[in-house]
């Protein structure tokens, strides 16, 4: 799934993020066919494109997108490999062996810098003109556009509308109100939270959304973290985040480090708790388990000032053309088709259920999205800093010992 990423703070959520950005199940999904080895920009000659992708939750929509392109371009065969298990290790091994995929995915921002030598400059492609301004930084590498951001996704507190309505519970807008909601649920024998942090990156989402996202200048703070001039413990927004996490963990019955995203979705779909922190990318999984469930999303109320609590959104998937691949010109055509064609737009909106990061179709996508109906507000977090947090917490017990580790940083 997704992966730890940069988040935009929103009034929203239109992906954040989200997801995601962000979520991701384990597994793999593939679409492939026999093809000629001949690679040519001539539309009359056969072309084979290799595309590798993370985010197993989008395997079906991706296969539909690929099939549609091949229907419209019969000389092209796209071999799609969706890997939700060990994508990053596979990508690095391929590149190390100089086996460069024609299209591959990263989270953009600082994550894509690890693959600088394999990113084709796409600055002159037509799709660049329609990338939303809020998403452009995601694929900007020292002034060059090196990818196509797919869409915005967001994350927040997902809640069961039926449980809230039947118990006359209002959506909390502050930390105090959130505590009151949890107490009310507990008094009626309802478990307030499902906590699933088996995937380390998901706790990174949590810390980013309600920690980094509230830091006034997170880019400067992130730079200071790397040079050692500031600490986590010295940043009130982050410590407030840890306080909130303490409380949330007390509101769930499950062992958070043994509950994966798919498990959390199942528990939520079975209505075994009223809330969980997750992203909009979970909607398809939840709905497939319980088609009748009614769910919503509200901002994580970490602050006692309601206006400071916003949903978060960012781009959580960027498609790149591999420099040194066998079909770079066709790969560029595919990205242009995704961003600019009506047939692609329909799939992105109806099947991916995300808000596109390009101008075409963005209004209708906002209407279609089941949860995200706000507008972008401001940028919120550097992927590098969020990744540091997400990777660190994934290898330690998720109990009060994590607080001591943060205090030492």
C-alpha positions as CSV (number, residue, x, y, z in Angstrom):
1,X,0.0,0.0,0.0
2,X,1.0,2.7,0.1
3,X,3.6,4.1,1.7
4,X,4.7,6.9,4.0
5,X,4.2,10.2,2.3
6,X,3.9,13.9,2.4
7,X,0.6,15.3,3.5
8,X,-1.3,18.4,2.6
9,X,-3.4,19.9,5.5
10,X,-7.0,20.5,4.2
11,X,-10.4,21.9,5.0
12,X,-11.5,19.1,3.1
13,X,-10.6,16.2,2.0
14,X,-11.2,16.9,-1.5
15,X,-4.7,13.1,-0.6
16,X,-3.9,12.8,1.5
17,X,-4.2,10.7,2.6
18,X,-6.2,9.3,1.8
19,X,-5.2,6.1,0.5
20,X,-3.3,7.3,1.4
21,X,-1.8,8.3,-0.2
22,X,-0.4,6.2,2.0
23,X,-3.1,2.6,2.2
24,X,-2.0,-0.6,1.1
25,X,-2.9,-4.3,1.4
26,X,-0.5,-7.1,0.8
27,X,-0.5,-9.3,-2.3
28,X,0.0,-8.9,-6.0
29,X,-2.1,-8.5,-9.2
30,X,-0.8,-8.8,-12.7
31,X,-2.0,-8.1,-16.2
32,X,0.3,-9.4,-18.9
33,X,0.3,-10.8,-22.4
34,X,2.8,-12.3,-24.9
35,X,4.3,-9.5,-27.0
36,X,6.9,-8.9,-29.6
37,X,10.4,-7.7,-28.4
38,X,10.3,-5.0,-31.0
39,X,10.1,-1.5,-29.6
40,X,9.1,1.4,-31.8
41,X,7.5,4.8,-31.6
42,X,5.7,3.9,-34.9
43,X,2.1,3.2,-34.1
44,X,2.0,0.4,-36.7
45,X,4.7,-1.7,-35.0
46,X,4.3,-3.7,-31.8
47,X,5.5,-2.2,-28.6
48,X,5.8,-3.9,-25.2
49,X,5.7,-1.8,-22.0
50,X,6.6,-3.1,-18.6
51,X,4.8,-1.3,-15.8
52,X,5.4,-2.1,-12.1
53,X,3.1,-0.7,-9.4
54,X,2.6,-0.7,-5.6
55,X,-0.9,-0.3,-4.1
56,X,-2.6,-3.7,-4.5
57,X,-5.9,-2.1,-3.7
58,X,-5.9,-0.6,-7.1
59,X,-5.0,-3.8,-9.0
60,X,-8.5,-4.1,-10.6
61,X,-8.8,-0.4,-11.7
62,X,-5.2,-0.5,-13.0
63,X,-5.9,-3.6,-15.1
64,X,-9.0,-1.9,-16.5
65,X,-6.9,1.2,-17.3
66,X,-4.3,-0.9,-19.0
67,X,-6.9,-2.9,-21.0
68,X,-8.6,0.3,-22.2
69,X,-5.3,1.7,-23.4
70,X,-4.5,-1.5,-25.3
71,X,-8.0,-1.6,-26.8
72,X,-7.4,1.9,-28.2
73,X,-3.8,1.1,-29.2
74,X,-3.8,-2.5,-30.5
75,X,-0.1,-2.5,-31.3
76,X,0.8,-2.0,-27.6
77,X,1.1,-4.7,-25.0
78,X,1.4,-3.5,-21.4
79,X,2.7,-6.0,-18.9
80,X,1.4,-4.7,-15.5
81,X,2.8,-6.1,-12.3
82,X,1.1,-4.9,-9.1
83,X,3.2,-5.8,-6.0
84,X,1.8,-5.0,-2.6
85,X,4.3,-7.2,-0.7
86,X,7.9,-6.3,-1.5
87,X,7.5,-3.6,-4.2
88,X,10.4,-1.4,-3.1
89,X,12.9,-4.3,-2.7
90,X,11.8,-5.5,-6.2
91,X,12.2,-2.1,-7.8
92,X,15.7,-1.6,-6.3
93,X,16.8,-5.0,-7.4
94,X,15.6,-4.4,-10.9
95,X,17.4,-1.1,-11.2
96,X,20.6,-2.5,-9.7
97,X,20.5,-5.1,-12.5
98,X,19.9,-2.4,-15.0
99,X,16.4,-3.9,-15.7
100,X,14.6,-0.6,-15.8
101,X,10.8,-0.7,-16.0
102,X,9.2,1.6,-18.5
103,X,6.7,2.9,-16.0
104,X,7.1,2.6,-12.2
105,X,5.6,4.2,-9.1
106,X,7.0,6.2,-6.2
107,X,5.5,8.5,-3.6
108,X,7.2,11.5,-5.2
109,X,8.9,14.2,-3.1
110,X,12.0,13.0,-1.4
111,X,11.2,9.3,-2.0
112,X,11.7,9.7,-5.7
113,X,15.1,11.3,-5.2
114,X,16.4,7.8,-4.4
115,X,15.8,7.0,-8.0
116,X,17.1,10.2,-9.6
117,X,19.3,8.3,-12.1
118,X,16.3,6.4,-13.5
119,X,13.7,9.3,-13.8
120,X,13.1,10.5,-17.4
121,X,12.6,14.3,-17.7
122,X,9.0,14.8,-18.6
123,X,8.9,18.6,-18.5
124,X,7.9,18.9,-22.2
125,X,5.0,16.5,-22.1
126,X,1.5,17.8,-22.6
127,X,0.2,16.5,-19.3
128,X,2.5,18.8,-17.4
129,X,0.2,21.7,-18.2
130,X,-2.8,20.1,-16.4
131,X,-1.1,19.0,-13.2
132,X,-2.8,20.7,-10.3
133,X,-0.7,23.3,-8.6
134,X,-1.0,21.6,-5.2
135,X,0.4,18.4,-6.7
136,X,3.2,19.8,-8.8
137,X,5.8,19.8,-6.1
138,X,5.3,16.1,-5.6
139,X,6.9,15.4,-9.0
140,X,9.3,18.4,-9.2
141,X,13.0,17.4,-9.1
142,X,15.2,20.4,-9.1
143,X,13.0,22.2,-11.7
144,X,12.3,19.2,-13.8
145,X,8.9,17.4,-13.9
146,X,9.7,13.7,-13.6
147,X,6.3,12.1,-13.1
148,X,2.6,12.2,-13.2
149,X,0.8,12.4,-9.8
150,X,-2.3,10.2,-10.0
151,X,-4.6,11.8,-7.5
152,X,-5.3,13.2,-4.1
153,X,-6.1,11.0,-1.2
154,X,-6.7,11.9,2.4
155,X,-6.9,10.4,5.9
156,X,-8.7,11.2,9.1
157,X,-11.0,9.5,11.7
158,X,-13.4,7.2,9.9
159,X,-16.6,6.7,11.9
160,X,-19.7,4.5,11.7
161,X,-22.6,6.8,11.0
162,X,-25.3,4.4,12.2
163,X,-23.6,4.0,15.6
164,X,-23.2,7.8,16.0
165,X,-26.8,8.5,14.9
166,X,-28.4,5.8,17.0
167,X,-26.6,7.0,20.1
168,X,-27.2,10.7,19.4
169,X,-23.4,11.4,19.2
170,X,-22.2,14.5,17.4
171,X,-18.9,14.6,15.5
172,X,-16.2,15.8,17.9
173,X,-14.3,18.9,16.9
174,X,-11.8,19.1,19.7
175,X,-9.7,16.7,21.8
176,X,-12.0,17.2,24.8
177,X,-15.1,16.5,22.7
178,X,-13.4,13.4,21.3
179,X,-12.8,12.1,24.9
180,X,-16.4,12.7,25.7
181,X,-17.5,10.7,22.6
182,X,-15.3,7.8,23.6
183,X,-16.6,7.9,27.2
184,X,-20.2,7.9,25.9
185,X,-19.5,4.9,23.6
186,X,-17.8,3.0,26.4
187,X,-20.7,3.6,28.7
188,X,-23.0,1.9,26.2
189,X,-20.7,-1.1,25.7
190,X,-19.4,0.1,22.3
191,X,-15.7,-0.1,21.6
192,X,-14.6,3.4,20.4
193,X,-11.5,2.6,18.3
194,X,-10.0,0.0,16.0
195,X,-6.2,0.5,16.2
196,X,-4.3,-1.2,13.4
197,X,-0.6,-0.3,13.0
198,X,1.0,-3.5,11.8
199,X,2.3,-1.6,8.8
200,X,4.8,0.9,10.1
201,X,4.0,3.5,7.6
202,X,0.4,3.8,8.9
203,X,1.6,5.1,12.3
204,X,3.7,7.5,10.2
205,X,0.5,8.7,8.6
206,X,-1.0,9.3,12.1
207,X,2.0,11.2,13.3
208,X,2.2,13.2,10.1
209,X,-1.4,14.1,9.9
210,X,-1.8,15.3,13.5
211,X,1.8,16.1,14.3
212,X,3.9,17.5,11.4
213,X,0.8,18.9,9.7
214,X,0.4,21.4,12.5
215,X,4.0,22.7,12.5
216,X,4.0,26.2,11.0
217,X,7.1,25.7,8.9
218,X,7.6,21.9,8.6
219,X,10.2,22.1,5.9
220,X,12.5,24.3,8.1
221,X,11.7,22.0,11.0
222,X,12.6,18.9,9.0
223,X,15.9,20.4,7.9
224,X,16.7,21.2,11.6
225,X,15.8,17.6,12.5
226,X,18.4,16.4,10.1
227,X,21.1,18.7,11.3
228,X,20.3,17.9,14.9
229,X,19.4,21.4,16.1
230,X,15.9,20.5,17.2
231,X,14.2,17.5,18.8
232,X,10.8,15.8,18.7
233,X,10.5,16.5,22.4
234,X,11.0,20.2,21.8
235,X,8.2,20.5,19.3
236,X,4.8,21.0,21.1
237,X,2.8,19.9,18.0
238,X,4.5,16.6,18.0
239,X,4.1,16.0,21.8
240,X,0.5,16.9,21.5
241,X,0.2,14.2,18.9
242,X,1.8,11.7,21.2
243,X,-0.7,12.6,23.9
244,X,-3.5,12.0,21.5
245,X,-2.0,8.6,20.4
246,X,-1.8,7.6,24.1
247,X,-5.5,8.1,24.4
248,X,-6.5,6.5,21.2
249,X,-4.6,3.3,22.0
250,X,-6.5,3.1,25.3
251,X,-9.8,3.1,23.4
252,X,-9.3,-0.1,21.4
253,X,-9.3,-3.7,22.5
254,X,-7.0,-5.1,19.8
255,X,-3.2,-5.4,19.8
256,X,-2.4,-2.6,17.4
257,X,0.9,-4.1,16.0
258,X,-0.9,-7.3,15.1
259,X,-3.7,-5.6,13.2
260,X,-3.0,-4.9,9.5
261,X,-5.0,-2.4,7.4
262,X,-7.0,-5.3,5.9
263,X,-7.8,-6.6,9.4
264,X,-8.8,-3.1,10.6
265,X,-11.1,-2.7,7.6
266,X,-12.7,-6.1,8.3
267,X,-13.3,-5.2,11.9
268,X,-14.8,-1.8,11.0
269,X,-17.0,-3.3,8.3
270,X,-18.3,-5.8,10.9
271,X,-19.1,-2.8,13.1
272,X,-17.0,-4.0,16.0
273,X,-16.0,-0.5,16.8
274,X,-17.2,3.0,16.1
275,X,-14.1,4.6,14.7
276,X,-10.6,4.0,13.2
277,X,-7.9,6.2,11.9
278,X,-7.4,5.4,8.2
279,X,-7.6,6.9,4.7
280,X,-10.2,7.0,2.0
281,X,-8.4,4.2,0.2
282,X,-10.0,1.8,2.6
283,X,-13.5,2.5,1.4
284,X,-13.6,-0.1,-1.4
285,X,-12.4,-2.8,1.0
286,X,-14.9,-1.9,3.7
287,X,-17.8,-1.6,1.2
288,X,-16.9,-5.0,-0.3
289,X,-17.3,-6.6,3.1
290,X,-20.4,-4.7,4.2
291,X,-22.2,-3.1,1.3
292,X,-24.8,-1.5,3.6
293,X,-22.4,0.2,6.0
294,X,-22.7,4.0,6.3
295,X,-19.4,5.6,7.1
296,X,-17.9,9.1,7.2
297,X,-14.7,10.8,8.0
298,X,-13.8,13.8,10.3
299,X,-10.6,15.5,11.1
300,X,-8.5,14.0,13.9
301,X,-9.3,16.4,16.7
302,X,-5.9,16.7,18.3
303,X,-6.2,20.3,19.2
304,X,-8.6,22.1,21.6
305,X,-9.0,24.7,18.9
306,X,-11.6,23.3,16.5
307,X,-10.4,25.5,13.6
308,X,-6.9,23.9,13.8
309,X,-8.2,20.4,13.2
310,X,-8.4,19.6,9.5
311,X,-8.5,16.6,7.3
312,X,-5.3,15.9,5.5
313,X,-4.7,15.2,1.8
314,X,-1.9,14.7,-0.6
315,X,-0.8,12.9,-3.7
316,X,0.3,9.4,-2.7
317,X,1.2,7.9,-6.0
318,X,3.4,9.2,-8.9
319,X,4.0,7.4,-12.1
320,X,7.5,7.8,-13.7
321,X,9.0,6.9,-17.0
322,X,12.1,4.8,-16.5
323,X,15.2,6.3,-18.0
324,X,16.9,3.5,-19.8
325,X,13.7,1.5,-20.2
326,X,12.9,-0.3,-23.5
327,X,9.8,1.7,-24.4
328,X,10.2,5.2,-23.0
329,X,8.4,7.0,-25.8
330,X,5.3,4.7,-25.5
331,X,5.5,5.1,-21.7
332,X,5.3,8.9,-22.2
333,X,2.3,8.4,-24.5
334,X,0.6,6.3,-21.8
335,X,1.0,9.0,-19.1
336,X,-0.3,11.7,-21.5
337,X,-3.3,9.5,-22.3
338,X,-4.0,8.9,-18.6
339,X,-4.0,12.7,-17.9
340,X,-5.7,13.9,-21.0
341,X,-8.1,11.4,-22.5
342,X,-11.8,11.1,-21.6
343,X,-11.7,7.3,-21.5
344,X,-9.0,7.4,-18.9
345,X,-10.7,10.1,-16.9
346,X,-13.8,8.0,-16.6
347,X,-11.9,5.0,-15.1
348,X,-9.9,7.3,-12.8
349,X,-13.1,8.7,-11.3
350,X,-15.4,5.7,-11.4
351,X,-13.1,2.9,-10.7
352,X,-10.2,4.4,-8.7
353,X,-12.6,6.6,-6.8
354,X,-9.9,9.2,-6.3
355,X,-9.7,12.9,-7.0
356,X,-7.4,13.4,-10.0
357,X,-4.3,15.5,-9.5
358,X,-4.8,17.0,-13.0
359,X,-7.3,19.7,-14.0
360,X,-9.5,17.5,-16.1
361,X,-12.4,16.1,-14.3
362,X,-11.5,17.4,-10.8
363,X,-14.9,18.9,-10.0
364,X,-16.9,15.7,-10.9
365,X,-14.4,13.7,-8.9
366,X,-15.0,15.7,-5.8
367,X,-18.7,14.9,-6.2
368,X,-18.1,11.2,-6.7
369,X,-15.7,10.7,-3.7
370,X,-17.7,9.1,-0.8
371,X,-15.9,11.0,1.9
372,X,-13.8,13.8,0.6
373,X,-15.7,16.9,-0.2
374,X,-13.6,19.9,1.0
375,X,-10.9,22.0,-0.7
376,X,-7.2,22.0,-0.4
377,X,-5.8,24.4,2.1
378,X,-2.0,24.2,2.5
379,X,1.0,21.9,2.4
380,X,1.8,19.9,5.5
381,X,4.7,17.5,5.7
382,X,7.9,16.4,4.2
383,X,8.0,12.7,3.2
384,X,11.5,12.3,4.6
385,X,10.5,13.3,8.1
386,X,7.4,11.3,8.0
387,X,9.3,8.3,6.7
388,X,11.7,8.6,9.5
389,X,8.9,8.3,12.1
390,X,7.1,5.6,10.3
391,X,10.1,3.3,9.9
392,X,11.2,3.9,13.5
393,X,8.0,3.0,15.2
394,X,7.5,-0.1,13.1
395,X,10.2,-2.0,14.9
396,X,9.4,-1.2,18.5
397,X,6.5,-2.2,20.9
398,X,3.6,0.1,20.6
399,X,3.1,0.9,24.2
400,X,4.2,3.8,26.4
401,X,7.8,3.0,25.7
402,X,7.5,4.8,22.4
403,X,7.1,8.1,24.3
404,X,10.6,7.7,25.8
405,X,12.1,7.1,22.4
406,X,10.5,10.2,21.0
407,X,11.6,12.2,24.0
408,X,15.2,11.1,23.3
409,X,15.1,12.3,19.7
